[in-house]
Amino acid sequence: MADEPLDASPSTPSAAAAADGVSSSSAAAPAPALRPRREAFEHGLLPIPKLVFPEGTLTQTLAQLKEKLASGGARVGATALAEALQIPAEQAALALGTLAAVLPAEDPALGEDGAGEADLRDVLLFLYIQSYKRLVPRGHSPAVADVWPSTSAFDGCLSALSPIQFIRCNSRRFMPSQADEEAHQLSYLQKHIANILTLLADSVDGEGDDSMVLTMETFEHLGFLFQLSEGIPLSQAASFFANSDPDMPAAPVPATLVHDWILQHIASTLELMAEKSSTKENSQLSASDPDVTMSDAVTNTRIYSSSPTGTSAPNNAGYYRNTTFVEGLSKTSVLKQTSDMKGHSIKVLNCHDSVIYILAPLKYATVYGCSDTTIVLGAIGKVVKVEHCERVQIIAASRRICIANCRECTFYLGVNHQPLIIGDNHKLQVAPFNTYYPQLGEHLTQVGVDPNVNKWDQPFVLGVVDPHDSLSHPAGVSDVQAESATCLDTDLFTNFLIPSWFEPQGPTKYNPFTLPEVYWASQRKKHASLEDIQKNIRELEIDDNRKKELACALHAQFKDWLYGELIMFRCNYDDRLLFAFFYLSVVDQFVA
C-alpha cells in the first residue's frame, strides 16, 4: 500500500490559520500537522556531561556559548567546539558527527561524517536538546526508583515476555508508544520554544517585541526540530514567508510572530493526538479479552509497517510515514526488502528467538528490547541504535552504530565510524562484517557506506550514566566509563549465509568488507579440518556392518542437531549448511 500523508489538523478553521492571517473562508482545507523530528531525539542525544546544561541556566549558558563561538564566524569546527565546551577533541568530533547524522538535509560544509564545520544555528539547536529527558514507562514511580536498588537496565519493565504473555498482560501499556514519545517531544518543544527562538533571533533597532527578528533562512533551521506532515518546508507553510521570491529574500519577521505561529500549530497537533489516543483507548476498553491461543499470539505479532496493534498510536498507515516496524516476533523468521519499506527508517522491537533480515537501503535503524535473535541490517546510511537487548547477534553495514544497555550480544560490523558504546553493558563482542546478499553493494553505494573503511574493532566508549534516561542506571550512581566490547575469538567466527532465494539476482557475489587476515586464517583452518575429517572417513577400512553402524550414528547425531539448531534458529545458516554438507558427503561413502 502506498504511503499516506500523516494526519492533518482538523478541517475546521483553526487558531493556526488565524495566526497566519488566513480568513475562515480560505482556511477550509486542513492545515498540515507540525510534528517533532524524531531522528534528532532518538539518534542525536549524547551522554556527555559537559553537553548537558542545567535547565535553570540552559538559555543563559548557550547565549554565552553563542557569543563565544560567533566570534570565529558563522561556522563551528571540532577544535572551536572543544575549546568552548572544554571537552576532549574526540568528543567534539563525535558531537559534530552525530549532528551531521541527524540533520534533515546534508550540510556540504559539515560533510556527511561531520569532519567539516557546522552552522552555528544547528550547533545551538543540537546542544539545546541535550537537556531533553526521555519519557519513562507509564506506571513508573521515580520515588520508588530513587530508593529501590537496581542491578541492571533489564530489571522491571524491560524483562522479555513471550507473545502470549504480551497479549494476556498487555505489558505494552507500561511502555511508551510511538505516539506517547512524539507527544512528549512536542510538549518539550512547546515548553522551550521561546528560549530556542531567543537563541536564534537577531537583534535589531527597535523596542519591545520588534527588537528580535528571524530571517527565513534561520526559520528553516527549525526544520532540525520540526517537520510538517505533508513534507513541505516550514517557510512554505507560514504565511509570513510563504511564496517568497527566491531572487528577493523575504524580510525578517518578529520572533514573537514565529513564536505564536509555532505554539498554535503545536497546540493543534497535541489536541488532535489526544483525541485519537482517547478514541483508541476507549475502543480497547470496550473490546472483550478472551483467552488467546498460541496461533493467535503469533498471528497478532507479525510485521507492522505502521503503528503496531496494542499500542496507543493511532491505527493509521500514514501516521509514521517514515518508519517501518517489525515488532513482537517470536520463534520465526522474517524478510524485509526495499519494496516492503515505508520511508527511510526501520524499528525492530521486542522480538525474541527469531531471525530477521532487513535487506534494504535505509537511513536509520533501531533495535530495542530483543533477545536470542539474529538481525541482519543490510545498508544503513546514518545510524544504527541497539538498546536494551540480550543475547542478540547484530550483522550490520552502517555508517555509525550506537550500542546501549545490552548484554551478551555479538556485533558483526561493517562501520565507517567507531562503534559508540554507552550505558550499562555486559559481555559484548564485536567482529568484522560476515555476510552479503546480491544487492548489498548497490545498497551500500546508495546510502553512502564505504566498504573500504571498517572500524569495527575501535569502539568509542562513554559513560554508564545516561542523563537523558532515568531508567538506565540506579539513582545517585556516579558515572564511570561503560564496559567496552571485546573482539570475537577467531575460532568462533563464521560467515553468515543469507538464503539465495531471498534475492537471487544482483552483482554482489562476496562480502564487500575486507576480512582481517587473522579471521581469514581461521576460516581456512576450519575448511582444512573438514577436508581432513572427510578424507580420514573415506579411507576407513571397515566391513559393511560397521559402515552401517557409523552411518546410523552420524544420521542420529545430524537429526538431533537439525531439530535443536535448525528449527530453533540457534545456529547461523553457514554453520548449518557446512555441517549438512559434511554429513551428506560422509554418508555418501557408506550408502553408495
N, C-alpha and C positions, 0 to 999 in steps of 0.2 A: 504494500500500500504506500502511495506517495506521501511524503511528509506534508503535514498540515500546519498552518500557521499556529503559533501559540495563541491561547485565549486572549482576546482583546477585552478592553474595558466595556462596561455596559453601553448599549447603543443610545441610551438617553443622554441628553446634554449634560456634561459633567463640569465639575469645577475646573478640571484641567482645560476644558475648552474655553471657559471664561477667562482663565489666566492667560490664554493665548490671544484673547481678544476676539474669539470667534463667536458669531451670533448663533442663536438657538437654531435657526433655520439651516445654517450651514454645518451645524455640528451633529447632524443626524447619523452620520457614519461613525462607527465605533472607533475610539481612539486606540492606538497601539499601546499595549501594556508595557510599563517601564519595569524591567526586572534586573536583579543584580547579575553580574558576570561571575558565574560560579567558579570559572577557572582561576580567577585571582584569589579567591578564598580557599579553594581546595588544593591548589598547587603552588600558591605564592607566599605561603607563610613559613618563616624560618625560625627555629628555636635558638636564636642568637640573642642573649640577654641585652646587649647594647643596641639592638634594633627595636626593642620593645620599651617604650617610654610610659611612665605612669600617666593614667588618664587625666589626672588633675593638671599636669604640666605639659600634656602632649602638644597642644597647639603652640604654646609659647616656645617649647624646645624646638619644634620643627620650624617655627618662624626664624629663630636664631640660626638654625642649620641652613635654612634657605638663604639667609643673608650671607653666611659664610661661603656657601657653595656658589652663589651667584657672582661673587667677586671674581671667579675664574671663568665666567661665561655662562651661556645657556645650556651647556653640556657638562656632564659629570662622568669622569672615568673612575676606575677602581682605585687608583692612587689617591685622588682627591677625596673620595668617599671614605677610604680607610683612615685618612688623616683627620677628616672632620668628625668621624664617629669614634675614633680611637680604637679601631679594631684591626686585627691582622689583615694583611693584603689578600690572603687567600679567602678570608671570609667576605671581604668587599667584592672580590671577583665572583664568589658564589652568589652574593646578593644581586649583582648585575646580571649574571647568567640566569638566575631564577626570574628576574624581571623580564628579561628577553623572552623567556619561555611562556610567560603568561600575558604578554601584550596582545591586544586584539589584532594587531597587524604588525608585520615586521618593520623594525626601525633600521634602515640601512646603516646609519651612523653607529648604532649599537652593535649590529650584527646578530645573526641567529644564535651565536654562542655567548653573546654578552661581552666580547673582548674589546669592543669599542667604547664609545661614550654615549650615555643615556640622556634623554631630555630631562631637564631639572624637574619639570612638572610631573613626569612619570615617576621619577625617584621619590618625590614628596608623597604622591599617592600610594606608592608601594610601601614606604615607611609608615604612613599613617595607618594602613590596615593591619600592620603588625600588632596593633593593640586589640585586634578582634579576638573574641573568645568563642570557641566552637560551642554549639548547642549540646547540652548534656541530655542523656536519655530521660524521657518522661518518667516521673516517679522517683528519680534520683534525688536523694536528700544531701545537699552539701554539708549540713550539720553532722550527719552520720559519717560521711566520708572523712570529715576532719578528725574524728576520734577513733573510728574503727580501723584496726590495722589492715593493710593491704599488701599482699606479697607479689602481685602480678597485675599487669594490664588486662589479663584474661579472666580475672575473677568476676563474679557477679553477672552483670547483664550481657557480657560478651561470651559466655560459655556457648559451646556449639550444641545445636539441637538438630534432631533429625527432622525431615519434612513433616512426619506425622505429629511430632511434638510441636513444631511450628504452628500447625493448624489448630491443634487441640488447645494449647495455652495462649495462642495469639500473642506470642512473645514480641512480635514486631511493634506492638502498641507501646512498648517501653523504649523503643529506639527511634530517633528522629527520622522521619521520612524525607524524601527529596523536597516535598512541599514545605515541611517544617523548617528545614535548613534554609531554603530560599526565603521564607518569611522572616527568619531570624537575621539573615544577612541584610534583607531590605530594611528591617527595623533598625539595625545598626547604622546603616547609611542615613536613614531618616533622622536619627539622633545626632549624627556627626556632620551632616551636610553643610551646616552653617560654618563650622570651623574649616571644613575642607575648602569651601569656596573662598573663605578669607585667605587661606594659604595661596590659592591660585590667582586671586584677583590682583590687578594692577591699581596703584594709587594714582589718582588724577586730581587736578584742581577742582575744588567743589566743596560742598558742605553736606554732612549727614550721609544719607544713603547714596548720593550721587558721587561720592569720593572714591568708591571701589567699583571697578568695572571688569568685565571679562570679554576678551575677544572671541571671535568664532573659533579660532584655532585652539585657544585654551579650553573652550567649551567642548570641543571634540575630544580632548584628552580625558574628559569624564567618561568616555567610552571604555576606559580601563575598568571602571566600576559598574557601569550601567549598560544595558542593551535593550533595544526595543523589540517587541515580539514579532514585528514584521521584518526585522533585519535591516531597517533603514538607518542612515546616520542620524545621530542625535540632532544635529543642526537642521536637518530637513523636517524634523517633527516639531521643532519650536518655531512659532510664528516670527519671533524676533530675529531669526537667522534664515528662515526658510526661503528658498528660491533666490538666494543672494547671487549677484553677478560675479562669476569667477574672476573677471578682469577688474572688478572693483570691490575689494574686500568690504564686508559689512562693518558698520561702525560698532565699536564696543557697546555693550549694554550694561546697565547697573547690575551688580551682583545680587541685589535684592530681588530683581525680576527673575533671574535664573533660579534663585532660592525658592521663590514662590511656585514657579513652574514645576520644579522637581518635587517639592513637597506635595503638590496637588496630584501629581501622577503617582507618587508612592502611595499616598492615601487611597487613591482609586484602586490601585493594584492590590494592596493589602485587604481592602474591603471585598474585592472580588474573590481573593484566595480564601478569606474567612467564610464567605458564603458557600463556596464549593466544598470546603472542608466540612462545614456543618452539614451540608446535604449528604455527603458521603457517609459521615458518622451516623447520621440518622438512619440511612438505608441499611448500614451494617447492624445497627441495634435492632432493627425490625426483622432482620433475617433470622431464620432458625439456625441452630447449631447441632445438627445430627452427628452421630458417630462417623468418623472418617476412616475409610478403608485405605490400605496401603496403595492400591491403584489410584484412588482419588488423590492421595497425598502426592504421588509422583506426577499425576496429570496437572495438578494445580501448581507445581513448581517448575514448569517448563521455562522456556526462554521468553523474555519480555523485551519488546522494542519500545515500549512506553512505560508508564507507571505500573509497577507490578501489583497484582491483586493482593490485598491485605495491608497495604499502606494507606496513609491518609491523603496521598497525592490524588488529584482529580484524574478520573479514568478517561483521559483524552489522549489519543495517539500523538497529538501535536504539542502536548504540554511541555515535554522536554525534547524539543526538536533536535537538539544537537547531541543527544545521548542515547545509546543503545544499552539495554540492561540484560544481563544474564544472572538470574537470581534463584536461590533455593534449590539448586540441583543436588541430587544425592544418588550415588551408585549408578551413574550413567555417563554418557559422553555426548558432546555436542560440538557442532562445527558452525562457525560464523564466517561468512565470506563477504566480499565487498558489496554484493547485491543485497545482503541482509542488513547492512548498516544504516542507521538513521543518524545522519550527522557525522561529526568528527571525533566523538568520544565513546568509550566503552566502559561500563562498570560491571564487574563480576563480584557479586555479593552473596555471602552466606552459602557457599557451595561446599559440598562435602563428599569425599570418596569418589571423585569423578575425574574425567579427562575433558578439558575444554580447549578447543582450537579457535583462535581468533586470527584468521589469515586474511588480513585486510590492512591497507594503509590508513592510519588514524593519527590524530594529534595527541590525544590524551587517553590514558588507561588507568583505571583504579581497580585494585583487587582488595577486597575488605572482608574480614571475618570468615575466611575459608580454611578448611582443614583437610589433610590427607588427599589433596587434589593436585593434579598436574595441569598447568595452564600455559599454553603456547601463545605468545603475543608476537605476531609477525613483524610489523613495522610501525613503530610509534615515533612520530616526528618531534614531539615536545617532551612530555614527561610521563613516566610510569610511576604510580604510587602503590606500594603494597603495605597494608596496615592490618594489624591485629589478626595475623594468620599463624597457623600451626601446622607443621609437617607438610608444607606445600612445596612443590617444585615449580619454579617460575622459569620459563625459557623465553627470553625477551630480547628483541633487537630494537634499541631505542637510543635517542639522543641522551636522555637523562633517566635516572631511576632514583626514587626515594624509598627507603625501607624503614618502617617504623613499628615498634612494638610487636615483633614477630619471634616465634620460637621454632627451633629445629627445622628451619627451611633451607632449601638449596636453590641457588640462583645461577642459571646458565645464561651468561650475559654477553651481548654484543652492544656495548655502550660507548658513545663518543666522549662522555664526561665521567668523572669519578662517581661511583655509586655513593649516594648520600645516605648515611645510616644515623638514625636518631631514635631516641626513646629507649624503652626497656626491652632490649633484645637478648636472646639467649641461643647459643649454638647455631649461629648462621654460617653457611658455607657458600662460597662463590666459585664459579668455574667458567671457562670460556663457552661461548655460544656453541651449540651442538646439534643443530638441525638445519633443514632447508625445505622449501617447497617450490614448485615450478615458477611461481610468480614473485618469489621473495626479492630477487634482485631488482625487478621493476618497482616493487613497493618501497624498497629502501631508497631508491633514487627519487621516487615521487615525494616522499616526506623529508628527504634531506639527511638521511642517516648514512654516514661514511663507513663502509665495511673495512676500510683500511686502517681505521683508528678504533682500538678496543682497549678501554681502561678498566676492564672487569676486575682486575686484581689490585686496584688502587683506591680502596674505599676512603671516603671523606667522612670522618666521624665527629658528630656534635654531641651535645649533652643528653642526659637521660630525661631531664625535666623539660616538658613542652609547655611554655607559658600560654599557649593557645588552647590547651586541652586539659581540663581539670581531672580527667579520668585516667590519664596515662601514668600517673605517679601518685604515691601517698602524699597527703597534705603535709607540708612542713619539711619535706625532704630536701636537703641541699643538693644542688646539681653537681653531677660528676660526668666524666666522659662516658658515652654509651659503649657497650661491648661491641667490638668490631667483628668482622667476619673472617673466617679462615679459608684458605684455599682448599678445595676438594682434593683429596688424595688421588693421585693419577691412576692408581689401580681401581678406583671406584668410578672413574669417568667412563661413560659410554655415549655413543651417538644416539640421538633420538630420531627414529624414522617416522615421518608423517605418512600415513597410508596414501599411496599414489592415486587411489580412486577419488580422493577429495578434489585434486586439481591436476588432471592428467596432462594438460598442455602448459608449456612455459619454457623459457630459456634457461632457468636456473637448474643446474644439474648437480651442484655440490654446495657445501657450506661456504657462503661468501666471506666469512670471517676466518682469518688465518688461525689455525690451531697451534698453540705453542709447542715447541719441539718435545718437551717432556711428556705432553699428552699424546702426541703422535707416536712416540716411542712406546708408550703404554698400550696403545691400540695395536701396534704391530706385534707386540709381545703376546697379547691375547689371541690374535689370529694365528700366530705361530704355535701357541699352545694347543689350540683347537685342532690344527692340522696334525700335530704330533699325536694327539689322542686318537684321531681318526686313523692315522697310519698304524698305530700300535694295535688297534682293534682289528683292522683289516688283516694284519699279519698273525693274528692269534691262530695257533694250530690246535683246535679243539674239535671234538666229534659233534655230530649233528644234534644230539640231545643237549649237550652243553650250550651249543649255539642257540637252541630254542629257549633254554633257561635264561640265557643272557638277554635275548630279545624280549622275553616276557618281563624281566626285571626292568629293562630300560623303558618298556611300554608303561609299566605301572608307575614308575617314577615320573615319566612325562605326563601321564594322566593326572597325577596328584598335583604336579606343578601347574599344569594348564588350568585346573579347577581353582587352585588357590591364588594364582597370579594373573592369568589372562582374564578370567571372569571378573575378578575384584579390582583390576586396574592397578595393581601394586608393583608392576614392573613395566619399564618402558618398552615400546614396541620393538626397538632394535634388539634389546636383550631377548625378547620373546622369539623374534624371528631367527636370531642367531642360535638359540637353544633348539628351536624346531628344526632348523637346517641340520644341526648336529645330530639330532635324534633320527631324522629321516635318512641321513647319509649312513648312519651306523646300522640302522635296522635293515637297510637295503643289502648289507653284507650277508645277512642271515636269511632273509625272506626269499632272495633270488633262488 
